[in-house]
Amino acid sequence: MPLCLVTGGAGFIGSHTVDLLLRKGYGVRILDSLQPRVHPEGKPGFLPPEAEFVHGDVGSREDLGRALAGVDYVFHLAAYQDYMPDFSRFIRTNTESTALIFELAIADRQRYPIRKIVFASSQAVAGEGVYLCRACAGGVRVPSIQEQLTAGASPIDRFPPKAIHTPGPRPVEQLKRGDWEIRCPTCRGDMDPLLIPEGTVSPGTAYGISKYAIELLADRLGQRYEIPTVCMRYTYAQGPRNSFYNAYSGVTRRFALHILHHLPPVVYEDGRQLRDYVNVRDVARANVLVMEDERANHQVFNVGGGRAVTVMEIAHMMLRAFGSDLEPVVPGEFRLGDTRHTVSDISRLRALGWEPAIPVEENVAEYVDWIRGQSGTKHYLEEAEEVMRQRGVLLRVER
């Protein structure tokens, strides 16, 4: 029976990947540091007893070496992810641990007989994504994001290169004016978002940079030392076990905590931001698929939900799931590091036979059912938002 190591296996995506591996008959070992910002109460009760648990740090040669011994497949999902400005920690935890896996593996192939490594990357590698300027393209009609998804792939090759732009982060001064949209760097005209293919690289945060470095290490070292690798660019994974302790956990966490305590959900920017939310169980299926399928070797895959949804739509879905008559509020706040529109082209992963199977409404309902059973949640809502304000991460429009 092949043995799989899941780093970060006590976490959100990691624990669901562990569950699926066990159901498919694999041996599983978990390496997790139980980071206090994510696991303030220690080892979570949902971890199955059949999985061996190693309490340790992926950045420690000793801990990682102990966990890797005798392992056939590695899912390197452990990561530091937050909105806090401790930039060096992203590189130290995310990127250096990747290099250490290769360092150990090539030093002793008998002790570390690794057959493939699946790495957690992120759509943050693509930054603000890819846009088309209508004026620079001669005034052509641009299909909506949902039309692009229905067509099956990004239409990026149908337009003149001069009209395609991969913008950097929106300037803070622009955001402080409440001007949310991406402008053409050539003519300053309006631009339309396109589906983001895997070739788009423009990380705008330390987290995104750390994940792109993982992709580079996986490709260069994996090819050189003949260790197959796959990198998975997750978009907005949601569902049960998505920690409500950590502000990074996402929009469903924030909305759910507000509504659970009879407060209206607070929508950043104007709520028209497009996202493609994907259920964590669909993500776990994608992880195991690329591990088992040799066609995935040495590639990068987007893992998205296949449907464009606005943040405001998510707020209303969650209110319905709670049976609440509250209404979302839009106070003119924004968070540094957020992107305007992020919807992935998932045609490459679909070519391997994967499809997102769980609709976003069910995704939201699952999270609501799960968080209703948790206790002490209000404290974490108030604390996370106050810390972001103190650190200058959460800002307000200057009227």
C-alpha positions as CSV (number, residue, x, y, z in Angstrom):
1,M,0.0,0.0,0.0
2,P,1.6,3.3,-1.1
3,L,2.3,5.8,1.7
4,C,1.3,9.4,1.2
5,L,2.6,12.3,3.3
6,V,0.2,15.3,3.6
7,T,1.9,18.4,5.0
8,G,-0.6,20.7,6.6
9,G,-2.9,17.6,6.8
10,A,-4.7,19.0,9.9
11,G,-5.7,22.1,7.8
12,F,-8.6,22.8,5.5
13,I,-7.6,21.4,2.2
14,G,-5.1,19.0,3.8
15,S,-7.7,17.2,6.0
16,H,-10.1,16.7,3.2
17,T,-7.3,15.3,1.0
18,V,-6.4,13.0,3.9
19,D,-10.0,11.7,4.1
20,L,-10.1,11.0,0.3
21,L,-6.7,9.2,0.3
22,L,-7.8,6.9,3.2
23,R,-11.1,6.1,1.4
24,K,-9.1,5.1,-1.7
25,G,-6.9,2.8,0.4
26,Y,-3.7,4.7,0.7
27,G,-1.6,4.8,3.8
28,V,-1.5,8.4,5.1
29,R,0.9,10.3,7.3
30,I,0.2,13.9,8.4
31,L,2.9,16.5,9.2
32,D,1.4,19.7,10.8
33,S,2.7,22.3,13.2
34,L,-0.8,23.1,14.4
35,Q,-0.2,26.8,13.9
36,P,-2.0,28.7,16.7
37,R,-3.6,31.2,14.4
38,V,-5.4,28.3,12.6
39,H,-5.6,25.7,15.4
40,P,-5.8,27.6,18.7
41,E,-7.3,24.6,20.4
42,G,-4.7,22.2,19.2
43,K,-5.1,19.0,17.1
44,P,-8.6,19.0,15.6
45,G,-11.0,16.2,16.4
46,F,-11.9,15.6,12.7
47,L,-8.5,14.0,12.0
48,P,-9.0,10.2,11.4
49,P,-7.2,7.9,13.8
50,E,-6.0,5.7,10.8
51,A,-3.7,8.5,9.7
52,E,-0.4,8.7,11.4
53,F,0.2,12.2,12.9
54,V,3.6,13.9,13.2
55,H,3.6,17.2,15.1
56,G,6.3,19.2,13.4
57,D,7.4,22.2,11.3
58,V,7.9,21.8,7.5
59,G,10.8,24.3,7.9
60,S,12.6,22.0,10.3
61,R,15.1,19.6,8.6
62,E,14.6,17.1,11.5
63,D,10.8,17.2,11.5
64,L,10.5,17.1,7.7
65,G,13.0,14.3,7.4
66,R,11.2,12.2,9.9
67,A,7.9,12.7,8.2
68,L,9.3,12.0,4.7
69,A,10.9,8.7,5.6
70,G,9.5,5.8,3.5
71,V,7.0,8.0,1.7
72,D,5.9,7.3,-1.9
73,Y,3.8,10.5,-2.6
74,V,3.9,13.9,-1.0
75,F,1.1,16.5,-0.9
76,H,2.9,19.6,0.2
77,L,-0.1,21.7,1.4
78,A,1.4,23.3,4.5
79,A,1.6,27.0,4.0
80,Y,1.6,30.3,5.9
81,Q,-1.2,32.4,4.5
82,D,-2.5,35.6,6.1
83,Y,-3.1,39.3,5.4
84,M,-0.5,40.3,7.9
85,P,2.6,42.1,6.7
86,D,5.2,39.6,8.0
87,F,6.6,39.1,4.5
88,S,9.6,37.0,5.4
89,R,7.5,34.4,6.9
90,F,5.8,33.6,3.6
91,I,9.1,32.9,2.0
92,R,10.5,31.0,5.0
93,T,7.5,28.7,5.5
94,N,6.2,28.2,1.9
95,T,9.3,28.4,-0.3
96,E,12.1,27.2,1.8
97,S,10.2,24.1,2.9
98,T,9.8,23.2,-0.8
99,A,13.5,23.5,-1.4
100,L,14.1,21.4,1.7
101,I,11.9,18.6,0.5
102,F,14.1,18.3,-2.7
103,E,17.3,18.7,-0.6
104,L,16.3,15.7,1.6
105,A,15.0,13.6,-1.3
106,I,18.1,13.8,-3.5
107,A,20.5,13.3,-0.6
108,D,19.1,9.8,0.3
109,R,16.9,8.2,-2.3
110,Q,16.6,5.0,-0.3
111,R,15.3,6.6,2.8
112,Y,13.1,9.0,0.8
113,P,11.7,7.0,-2.2
114,I,9.4,9.8,-3.4
115,R,7.6,9.0,-6.6
116,K,5.7,12.3,-7.0
117,I,5.1,15.6,-5.2
118,V,1.9,17.6,-5.5
119,F,2.4,21.2,-4.4
120,A,-0.2,23.7,-3.2
121,S,0.2,26.8,-5.3
122,S,-2.4,29.6,-5.5
123,Q,-4.3,31.8,-8.0
124,A,-2.4,34.6,-6.2
125,V,0.4,33.8,-8.6
126,A,-1.6,35.4,-11.3
127,G,-2.2,38.5,-9.3
128,E,-4.9,40.7,-10.8
129,G,-5.2,38.3,-13.7
130,V,-5.6,39.1,-17.4
131,Y,-7.7,41.8,-19.0
132,L,-8.8,43.0,-22.4
133,C,-8.9,46.7,-23.3
134,R,-11.9,47.2,-25.6
135,A,-10.5,50.4,-27.1
136,C,-7.1,48.9,-27.9
137,A,-8.9,45.9,-29.4
138,G,-10.9,48.1,-31.8
139,G,-14.2,48.2,-29.8
140,V,-14.9,44.5,-30.1
141,R,-17.5,42.8,-28.0
142,V,-16.0,40.9,-25.1
143,P,-17.8,37.8,-23.9
144,S,-18.7,37.9,-20.2
145,I,-16.8,35.7,-17.9
146,Q,-19.7,33.3,-17.6
147,E,-19.9,33.1,-21.4
148,Q,-16.1,32.3,-21.5
149,L,-16.6,29.6,-18.9
150,T,-19.5,28.1,-21.0
151,A,-17.3,28.2,-24.1
152,G,-14.7,26.1,-22.2
153,A,-11.5,28.2,-22.2
154,S,-10.1,31.7,-22.1
155,P,-10.5,33.6,-25.4
156,I,-7.2,35.3,-24.9
157,D,-5.8,34.1,-28.3
158,R,-8.7,35.7,-30.2
159,F,-7.6,39.3,-29.5
160,P,-4.6,41.4,-30.6
161,P,-1.7,41.1,-28.1
162,K,-1.6,44.9,-27.7
163,A,-5.1,44.8,-26.1
164,I,-4.2,42.1,-23.6
165,H,-2.8,43.3,-20.2
166,T,-1.6,41.6,-17.1
167,P,-2.0,44.5,-14.6
168,G,-0.1,45.0,-11.4
169,P,-1.9,45.7,-8.1
170,R,-4.3,48.6,-8.1
171,P,-2.7,51.7,-6.6
172,V,-3.7,52.4,-3.0
173,E,-4.6,56.0,-3.9
174,Q,-7.0,54.7,-6.5
175,L,-8.7,52.4,-4.0
176,K,-8.9,55.2,-1.4
177,R,-11.0,57.1,-4.0
178,G,-13.4,54.2,-4.2
179,D,-12.3,53.6,-7.8
180,W,-12.3,49.8,-8.0
181,E,-11.9,48.9,-11.6
182,I,-8.7,48.0,-13.6
183,R,-7.7,50.6,-16.1
184,C,-5.8,50.1,-19.4
185,P,-2.2,51.1,-18.9
186,T,-2.0,52.4,-22.5
187,C,-5.2,54.4,-23.0
188,R,-6.7,54.4,-19.4
189,G,-9.9,53.0,-20.9
190,D,-12.1,50.4,-19.3
191,M,-11.0,46.8,-19.4
192,D,-12.9,43.5,-19.2
193,P,-11.6,40.5,-17.3
194,L,-10.7,37.3,-19.1
195,L,-10.5,33.8,-17.7
196,I,-7.1,33.4,-16.2
197,P,-5.0,30.7,-17.9
198,E,-2.1,29.0,-16.1
199,G,0.4,31.0,-18.2
200,T,-0.6,34.2,-16.3
201,V,2.1,35.2,-13.8
202,S,1.9,38.5,-12.0
203,P,2.0,38.0,-8.2
204,G,1.2,41.1,-6.2
205,T,1.7,39.9,-2.7
206,A,4.5,38.2,-0.7
207,Y,2.2,35.2,-0.5
208,G,1.8,35.1,-4.2
209,I,5.5,35.5,-4.8
210,S,6.2,32.6,-2.4
211,K,3.8,30.4,-4.3
212,Y,5.4,31.3,-7.7
213,A,8.8,30.4,-6.3
214,I,7.3,27.0,-5.3
215,E,6.2,26.5,-9.0
216,L,9.7,27.4,-10.2
217,L,11.4,25.1,-7.7
218,A,9.0,22.3,-8.6
219,D,9.6,22.6,-12.3
220,R,13.4,23.1,-12.3
221,L,14.4,20.7,-9.5
222,G,11.7,18.2,-10.3
223,Q,12.9,17.9,-14.0
224,R,16.6,17.9,-13.0
225,Y,16.3,15.2,-10.5
226,E,13.5,13.2,-12.2
227,I,11.0,13.6,-9.5
228,P,7.6,14.2,-11.1
229,T,5.8,17.3,-9.7
230,V,2.4,19.0,-10.1
231,C,1.4,22.4,-8.9
232,M,-2.2,23.3,-8.1
233,R,-3.4,26.9,-8.3
234,Y,-6.4,26.9,-6.0
235,T,-8.8,29.8,-6.3
236,Y,-11.4,30.3,-3.5
237,A,-11.7,27.0,-1.8
238,Q,-14.6,26.9,0.7
239,G,-16.5,24.4,2.8
240,P,-16.5,22.8,6.2
241,R,-13.3,23.0,8.4
242,N,-12.3,26.4,6.8
243,S,-10.9,27.8,10.0
244,F,-12.9,30.7,11.4
245,Y,-10.0,31.7,13.6
246,N,-7.9,33.1,10.8
247,A,-8.9,36.2,8.9
248,Y,-7.4,34.8,5.7
249,S,-10.0,32.1,5.6
250,G,-12.2,34.1,3.2
251,V,-15.5,35.7,2.5
252,T,-17.7,32.9,3.7
253,R,-16.0,33.0,7.1
254,R,-16.6,36.7,7.5
255,F,-20.2,36.7,6.3
256,A,-21.1,33.6,8.3
257,L,-19.6,35.1,11.6
258,H,-21.5,38.3,11.1
259,I,-24.8,36.7,10.3
260,L,-24.4,34.0,13.1
261,H,-24.2,36.9,15.6
262,H,-27.1,38.8,14.1
263,L,-25.0,41.4,12.3
264,P,-25.3,42.3,8.6
265,P,-22.5,40.9,6.4
266,V,-19.9,43.6,5.5
267,V,-19.0,43.7,1.8
268,Y,-15.6,45.1,0.8
269,E,-15.3,47.4,-2.2
270,D,-18.7,47.5,-4.0
271,G,-19.5,43.7,-3.9
272,R,-19.2,43.4,-7.7
273,Q,-15.9,41.5,-7.6
274,L,-16.1,38.2,-9.5
275,R,-14.8,35.0,-8.0
276,D,-15.0,31.3,-8.7
277,Y,-15.6,29.5,-5.4
278,V,-14.7,25.8,-5.4
279,N,-15.7,23.3,-2.8
280,V,-12.9,21.8,-0.8
281,R,-14.0,18.2,-1.6
282,D,-13.7,19.0,-5.3
283,V,-10.2,20.4,-4.5
284,A,-9.3,17.1,-2.8
285,R,-10.4,15.1,-5.8
286,A,-8.2,17.2,-8.0
287,N,-5.2,16.7,-5.7
288,V,-5.6,12.9,-5.8
289,L,-6.3,12.8,-9.5
290,V,-3.1,14.6,-10.5
291,M,-1.1,12.3,-8.1
292,E,-2.5,9.2,-9.8
293,D,-2.4,10.5,-13.5
294,E,1.0,10.6,-15.1
295,R,-0.4,13.1,-17.7
296,A,-0.3,15.7,-15.0
297,N,3.5,15.4,-14.4
298,H,5.5,18.6,-14.4
299,Q,2.4,20.8,-15.0
300,V,0.5,23.6,-13.3
301,F,-3.3,23.4,-13.0
302,N,-5.9,25.9,-12.1
303,V,-8.5,24.5,-9.6
304,G,-11.6,26.6,-9.7
305,G,-15.4,26.4,-9.4
306,G,-16.3,26.8,-13.1
307,R,-18.8,29.6,-12.3
308,A,-18.4,33.3,-11.9
309,V,-20.1,34.7,-8.8
310,T,-20.0,38.2,-7.3
311,V,-19.2,38.8,-3.6
312,M,-22.6,40.4,-3.2
313,E,-24.3,37.2,-4.6
314,I,-22.4,35.2,-2.0
315,A,-23.6,37.5,0.8
316,H,-27.2,36.9,-0.3
317,M,-26.7,33.2,-0.6
318,M,-25.4,33.0,2.9
319,L,-28.3,35.1,4.3
320,R,-30.7,32.7,2.6
321,A,-28.8,29.7,4.1
322,F,-29.1,31.2,7.6
323,G,-32.8,32.2,7.0
324,S,-31.9,35.7,7.9
325,D,-33.7,38.9,6.9
326,L,-30.6,41.1,7.3
327,E,-29.2,42.9,4.3
328,P,-25.5,43.3,3.3
329,V,-23.8,46.6,4.1
330,V,-21.2,48.3,1.9
331,P,-19.3,50.7,4.1
332,G,-16.6,51.6,1.6
333,E,-13.9,49.4,3.1
334,F,-11.2,47.6,1.2
335,R,-8.4,45.1,2.0
336,L,-4.9,45.5,0.6
337,G,-3.9,42.6,-1.5
338,D,-7.4,41.7,-2.7
339,T,-7.9,41.4,-6.4
340,R,-10.7,42.9,-8.4
341,H,-11.8,39.9,-10.5
342,T,-10.4,36.3,-10.3
343,V,-12.0,33.6,-12.3
344,S,-9.8,30.7,-13.5
345,D,-9.6,28.9,-16.8
346,I,-9.9,25.2,-15.7
347,S,-9.9,23.6,-19.2
348,R,-6.5,22.0,-18.5
349,L,-7.7,20.1,-15.5
350,R,-11.0,19.3,-17.2
351,A,-8.9,17.6,-19.9
352,L,-7.9,15.0,-17.3
353,G,-11.5,14.2,-16.5
354,W,-12.0,16.5,-13.5
355,E,-15.1,18.6,-13.0
356,P,-16.2,20.8,-10.1
357,A,-19.3,18.8,-8.9
358,I,-20.6,20.8,-6.0
359,P,-22.5,24.1,-6.8
360,V,-21.7,27.2,-4.9
361,E,-25.1,27.3,-3.2
362,E,-24.4,23.9,-1.7
363,N,-20.9,25.0,-0.9
364,V,-22.3,27.9,1.2
365,A,-24.9,25.7,2.8
366,E,-22.3,23.2,3.9
367,Y,-20.2,25.9,5.6
368,V,-23.3,27.4,7.3
369,D,-24.2,23.9,8.7
370,W,-20.7,23.4,9.9
371,I,-20.1,26.8,11.6
372,R,-23.5,26.6,13.4
373,G,-21.9,23.8,15.5
374,Q,-18.9,25.8,16.5
375,S,-18.6,27.9,19.7
376,G,-16.8,31.0,20.7
377,T,-16.9,32.4,17.2
378,K,-17.7,36.1,17.9
379,H,-14.4,36.8,19.5
380,Y,-12.5,35.7,16.4
381,L,-14.6,38.0,14.2
382,E,-13.9,41.1,16.2
383,E,-10.3,40.3,16.8
384,A,-9.3,39.5,13.2
385,E,-10.9,42.7,11.8
386,E,-9.4,44.9,14.5
387,V,-5.9,43.5,13.9
388,M,-6.2,44.1,10.1
389,R,-7.1,47.7,10.8
390,Q,-4.2,48.2,13.2
391,R,-1.8,46.8,10.7
392,G,-3.1,49.0,7.9
393,V,-4.5,46.0,5.9
394,L,-8.1,47.0,6.1
395,L,-8.7,50.6,4.9
396,R,-11.6,52.9,4.2
397,V,-12.5,55.1,1.2
398,E,-11.6,58.7,1.8
399,R,-14.7,60.7,0.9
